[in-house]
């Protein structure tokens, strides 16, 4: 179990090993040079998405050391670029306070789970990306170590050693209201990661060698354990799981990249979800044979339309790690097939997140001809899954970030 926890955290820890310099509320690699963190360099070009950007997106980073949120924007005010948001005023709190997750909800709200047992909530300005504190924030849910929002934007789930707490999100104000039955028991097991299915019926908790499952009420979010949960045994020891848009499958990786002279695992695992209408609804079981890529995945991202899956790969030897090229797969009816353009040579990325449109994948990747990392906006061809970019990269304030399209 300790190996899996260490592997899951590898993405967040890798940035800490890079030489950086402070730059306002950004932490920029020395590649970026100037005191204003001016982005430089370029990205992967495998077909070119051109300079005709159809969406505006904001990327929000939690910088624990600074106790602030930093922001970068794609095509803000039709700028056709990707860069730090101009005149952004970073919300702040006590420096050094650890965050345990950041999520955006319905393109309107942003929530950060902090180590002091609070959730900070912010409204997102649709034009500038500016953040304003929600009424009642900070909210005091519980001492949480993992957080996820359901895909309908109704609920926020927070997990820790005491169980899982459920909070209803007010659709107008963004305020959080605790379920009176909080916390729901996890059977003395601390969730390492929370995830939902793609349509908002079930909540899943990764717990080392097992995965627990609950259905949740569509009005109150109240949790009911799924029959047969927790699911354990060979093939259930995941480090990360992700739902996809149909709500029929979960995808997972063990993140065994060889760190600390441990095992390696190149596989992506697919689990089928038992659909509503039977007593075991929400139960998961292995679907088919795990699909092995060329490299060992340390992080996984699924496109919002559920058609494509991307792995962010690491090669570890002893205590050191390096990024390998990303890989992409098509996904249909539970079947993964590696794309003909994969692996993406030159795109050595650490982790990434999609915007809601699915047109852009924002990734922390190796800066060309440099040992530093940059935040890149890669355009996705929604027909064949090809990634491309002609945009400059921006700085990387941290590995904890969330993405939202313009509200």
C-alpha positions in Angstrom: 0.0 0.0 0.0 2.8 2.4 0.8 4.2 1.9 -2.7 0.9 2.8 -4.2 0.5 5.9 -2.1 4.1 7.0 -3.0 3.4 6.4 -6.7 0.1 8.3 -6.6 1.9 11.3 -5.1 4.9 11.2 -7.5 3.3 13.7 -9.9 2.9 16.2 -7.1 6.4 15.7 -5.7 8.3 15.8 -9.0 8.0 19.6 -9.4 9.6 20.1 -6.0 12.8 18.6 -7.3 13.2 21.2 -10.0 15.2 24.4 -9.5 12.8 27.3 -9.4 12.8 31.0 -8.7 10.0 33.0 -7.1 8.1 35.2 -9.5 5.3 37.2 -7.8 2.7 34.6 -6.9 4.1 32.3 -9.6 6.9 29.8 -9.2 8.7 29.8 -12.5 11.6 27.7 -13.8 14.6 29.9 -14.6 13.8 29.1 -18.3 11.1 31.8 -18.0 13.7 34.4 -17.0 11.9 37.7 -16.3 10.4 39.0 -13.2 7.0 39.0 -14.8 7.0 35.3 -15.7 6.7 36.0 -19.4 6.0 32.7 -21.1 8.3 31.4 -23.8 9.1 28.4 -25.9 6.6 26.3 -27.8 4.8 23.0 -27.8 4.3 19.8 -29.7 3.1 20.2 -33.3 1.4 17.2 -34.8 -1.0 18.7 -37.2 -1.3 22.2 -35.8 -4.5 23.7 -34.2 -3.7 27.0 -35.7 -4.6 30.4 -34.1 -8.4 30.1 -34.3 -9.3 29.3 -30.8 -13.0 28.7 -30.2 -13.1 28.6 -26.4 -11.8 30.6 -23.5 -10.5 28.6 -20.5 -9.0 29.4 -17.1 -6.4 27.3 -15.3 -6.2 27.8 -11.5 -3.1 26.6 -9.5 -2.8 26.2 -5.8 0.6 27.4 -4.6 0.9 26.0 -1.0 4.2 27.7 -0.3 2.8 31.1 -1.2 -0.7 30.3 0.2 -2.3 31.6 -2.9 -4.1 30.7 -6.2 -2.5 31.6 -9.5 -4.3 31.8 -12.8 -3.5 31.3 -16.5 -5.9 31.8 -19.4 -6.4 30.5 -22.9 -7.8 33.0 -25.4 -8.9 35.5 -22.7 -10.5 38.5 -24.4 -9.9 36.7 -27.8 -6.2 37.0 -27.3 -5.5 33.8 -29.2 -2.7 32.9 -26.7 -2.1 31.0 -23.4 -0.5 33.1 -20.7 -0.9 34.3 -17.0 -4.1 36.2 -16.6 -3.5 39.9 -16.6 -4.2 41.8 -13.4 -5.3 38.7 -11.6 -5.5 39.2 -7.8 -4.6 36.0 -6.1 -6.9 34.8 -3.2 -4.6 34.0 -0.3 -4.5 32.2 3.1 -1.8 31.1 5.5 1.5 30.3 3.7 2.5 26.7 3.8 -1.0 25.4 4.4 -1.3 22.1 2.4 -4.1 21.8 -0.1 -5.7 18.4 -0.7 -7.5 19.2 -3.9 -9.0 21.9 -6.2 -12.1 21.5 -8.3 -14.3 23.7 -10.5 -18.1 23.2 -10.6 -20.5 24.1 -13.5 -18.0 26.7 -14.8 -19.2 28.9 -12.0 -17.5 27.9 -8.8 -14.0 26.9 -7.6 -13.3 25.0 -4.3 -10.0 24.3 -2.6 -9.7 21.8 0.3 -7.1 22.9 2.8 -5.2 21.3 5.6 -6.9 23.4 8.3 -10.1 21.5 7.7 -11.8 24.2 5.6 -13.0 24.5 2.0 -12.4 27.9 0.4 -15.1 28.7 -2.2 -14.9 31.2 -5.0 -17.1 32.5 -7.8 -15.5 32.7 -11.3 -15.9 35.9 -13.3 -16.9 34.9 -16.8 -15.0 37.6 -18.6 -11.7 38.0 -16.7 -11.4 34.7 -14.7 -11.2 36.7 -11.5 -12.1 34.9 -8.3 -14.4 36.3 -5.6 -15.0 34.7 -2.2 -18.4 33.0 -1.8 -20.7 34.1 1.0 -20.0 31.8 4.0 -16.5 30.8 2.8 -14.3 29.4 4.2 -16.7 26.4 4.8 -15.8 24.0 7.6 -16.7 20.5 6.3 -14.2 18.2 8.1 -10.5 17.3 8.1 -10.3 16.1 4.5 -7.5 14.5 2.5 -9.3 14.0 -0.8 -12.2 15.8 -2.6 -14.3 15.3 -5.7 -17.4 17.0 -7.2 -20.1 14.9 -8.9 -20.5 15.6 -12.7 -23.9 17.2 -12.3 -22.4 19.9 -10.0 -24.9 19.2 -7.1 -22.5 17.7 -4.5 -19.0 17.9 -3.1 -17.6 14.8 -1.5 -14.7 15.1 1.1 -13.0 12.0 2.4 -10.6 11.3 5.3 -9.9 8.8 8.1 -13.3 9.5 9.7 -15.3 8.7 6.5 -16.8 10.6 3.6 -18.7 13.8 4.1 -21.3 15.0 1.6 -22.1 18.7 0.9 -24.9 20.1 -1.3 -23.8 22.9 -3.6 -26.3 25.8 -3.9 -26.7 26.3 -7.6 -27.0 30.0 -7.3 -24.7 31.0 -4.5 -22.2 28.1 -4.5 -22.6 27.8 -0.7 -22.0 24.3 0.8 -24.6 22.6 3.1 -23.5 19.6 5.0 -25.6 16.4 5.0 -26.9 15.8 8.6 -25.6 12.2 8.5 -22.0 13.2 7.9 -19.6 11.5 7.9 -20.6 8.3 6.1 -18.5 5.4 7.3 -15.7 3.9 5.1 -15.2 1.1 7.5 -12.1 2.6 9.2 -10.3 2.8 5.8 -9.0 6.2 4.7 -9.8 7.0 1.1 -6.7 7.7 -1.0 -8.7 9.1 -3.9 -12.4 9.7 -4.6 -14.0 9.5 -8.1 -17.5 9.3 -9.5 -19.0 7.5 -12.5 -19.5 9.8 -15.5 -23.2 10.5 -15.1 -23.5 11.1 -11.3 -24.9 8.0 -9.7 -22.1 6.4 -7.8 -19.1 7.4 -5.7 -15.9 5.3 -5.6 -13.1 5.3 -3.1 -9.6 4.0 -3.8 -8.2 2.4 -0.7 -4.9 0.8 -1.6 -5.8 -2.9 -2.4 -9.5 -2.3 -2.7 -12.2 0.0 -4.1 -15.3 0.9 -2.2 -18.6 2.0 -3.8 -21.7 4.0 -2.8 -24.8 5.1 -4.6 -25.8 8.7 -3.8 -29.2 10.2 -3.5 -29.9 12.8 -6.2 -31.5 15.3 -3.8 -29.4 15.1 -0.6 -26.3 13.2 -1.8 -26.7 10.7 1.0 -24.5 7.6 0.5 -25.6 4.0 0.5 -23.0 1.2 0.2 -23.2 -0.7 -3.0 -23.8 -4.5 -2.6 -20.5 -6.3 -2.5 -18.4 -3.3 -1.6 -15.5 -3.0 -1.0 -14.2 -4.8 -4.1 -10.8 -6.3 -3.5 -8.5 -9.0 -4.8 -6.2 -9.2 -7.8 -6.8 -6.3 -10.2 -8.4 -3.9 -7.7 -5.3 -2.3 -6.2 -5.5 1.0 -8.1 -3.7 4.3 -7.4 -6.1 6.3 -9.6 -9.5 5.7 -11.1 -11.5 7.9 -13.6 -15.1 7.7 -14.8 -16.1 8.3 -18.4 -19.1 10.0 -20.0 -21.4 7.0 -20.4 -21.4 6.0 -16.8 -20.7 2.4 -17.7 -17.0 2.1 -17.0 -14.2 3.2 -14.8 -10.6 3.3 -15.9 -7.6 2.9 -13.6 -3.8 2.6 -13.3 -1.6 1.3 -10.5 1.0 4.1 -11.0 3.7 1.5 -10.4 6.5 3.2 -12.2 9.5 1.6 -10.6 10.0 4.3 -7.9 12.2 3.1 -5.1 13.2 0.0 -7.1 9.6 -1.2 -7.0 7.5 -2.9 -9.6 6.5 -1.4 -13.0 3.0 -1.7 -14.5 2.3 -0.5 -18.0 -1.4 -1.5 -18.0 -4.6 0.5 -18.1 -7.4 -1.3 -16.3 -11.1 -1.1 -17.3 -13.9 -1.9 -14.9 -17.5 -2.2 -15.9 -20.2 -0.7 -13.6 -23.4 -2.6 -13.0 -26.2 -0.4 -14.2 -29.4 0.6 -12.3 -32.3 -1.8 -12.0 -30.7 -4.6 -10.2 -29.6 -5.2 -6.5 -25.9 -4.9 -7.3 -26.2 -1.6 -9.2 -22.9 0.3 -8.9 -20.8 -2.8 -8.4 -17.6 -3.0 -10.5 -15.9 -5.9 -12.1 -12.9 -6.2 -14.4 -13.8 -5.7 -18.0 -11.6 -7.6 -20.5 -7.8 -7.8 -20.3 -5.8 -4.8 -19.2 -4.2 -3.0 -22.1 -0.5 -2.3 -21.9 1.1 0.8 -23.3 4.7 1.4 -24.2 5.5 3.2 -21.0 4.4 3.1 -17.4 1.5 5.5 -16.6 1.7 7.7 -13.5 -1.4 9.7 -14.3 -4.6 9.2 -16.4 -7.0 11.6 -18.2 -10.2 10.8 -20.1 -11.7 13.2 -22.6 -15.1 14.6 -21.6 -16.8 12.8 -24.5 -15.3 9.5 -23.3 -13.8 8.7 -26.7 -10.1 9.1 -25.8 -7.8 8.2 -22.9 -4.3 9.6 -22.3 -1.6 8.4 -20.0 1.2 10.6 -18.5 4.1 8.3 -18.1 7.1 8.1 -15.8 10.4 6.1 -15.9 11.7 5.7 -12.4 15.0 4.1 -11.2 15.8 4.2 -7.5 14.6 7.5 -6.1 14.8 9.5 -9.3 12.1 9.9 -11.9 11.8 11.2 -15.5 8.9 11.8 -17.7 8.3 9.6 -20.8 6.2 10.5 -23.9 2.5 10.6 -23.4 0.3 7.9 -25.0 -3.2 8.1 -26.3 -5.9 5.5 -26.8 -9.4 5.5 -28.4 -12.1 4.1 -26.1 -15.3 2.5 -27.2 -17.7 0.1 -25.4 -15.0 -0.5 -22.8 -12.3 -1.3 -25.4 -9.0 0.6 -25.5 -7.0 0.8 -28.7 -3.7 2.8 -29.0 -3.8 5.6 -31.5 -1.6 5.3 -34.5 0.0 8.6 -33.6 0.9 7.4 -30.1 3.3 7.6 -28.3 3.5 11.4 -28.7 7.3 11.8 -29.2 8.5 15.0 -27.7 5.5 15.4 -25.4 7.0 14.2 -22.1 4.3 15.2 -19.7 3.7 14.8 -16.0 -0.1 15.2 -15.7 -2.9 16.9 -17.4 -6.6 18.0 -17.2 -9.2 18.7 -19.9 -11.5 21.7 -20.2 -15.2 20.9 -20.3 -15.4 21.3 -24.1 -12.8 18.5 -24.5 -11.0 20.6 -27.1 -8.0 21.4 -24.9 -5.8 19.3 -22.7 -3.7 21.4 -20.2 -0.5 19.6 -19.3 2.6 20.0 -17.2 5.2 18.9 -19.7 8.9 19.2 -20.2 9.9 22.5 -21.8 11.8 21.8 -25.1 15.6 21.9 -24.7 15.3 22.5 -21.0 15.2 20.6 -17.8 12.3 22.7 -16.5 8.5 22.1 -16.8 6.0 24.4 -18.3 2.2 24.4 -18.5 1.0 23.7 -22.1 -2.3 24.0 -23.8 -2.7 21.1 -26.3 -5.5 21.1 -28.8 -7.3 17.8 -29.2 -8.6 16.6 -32.6 -11.9 15.2 -31.4 -12.1 12.9 -34.5 -8.8 11.1 -34.3 -7.4 12.0 -30.8 -4.3 13.8 -32.1 -2.7 16.4 -29.8 -1.2 19.6 -31.2 -0.1 23.1 -30.1 1.3 26.2 -31.7 1.0 28.2 -28.4 3.8 29.3 -26.0 3.9 27.6 -22.6 3.4 29.4 -19.3 4.8 29.0 -15.9 4.0 26.1 -13.4 3.0 27.5 -10.0 2.2 24.0 -8.8 1.1 20.5 -9.8 -2.3 21.1 -8.1 -4.6 22.7 -10.6 -8.1 22.8 -12.0 -9.5 23.9 -15.4 -12.7 25.5 -16.4 -14.1 26.9 -19.6 -15.5 30.5 -19.6 -18.8 30.4 -17.7 
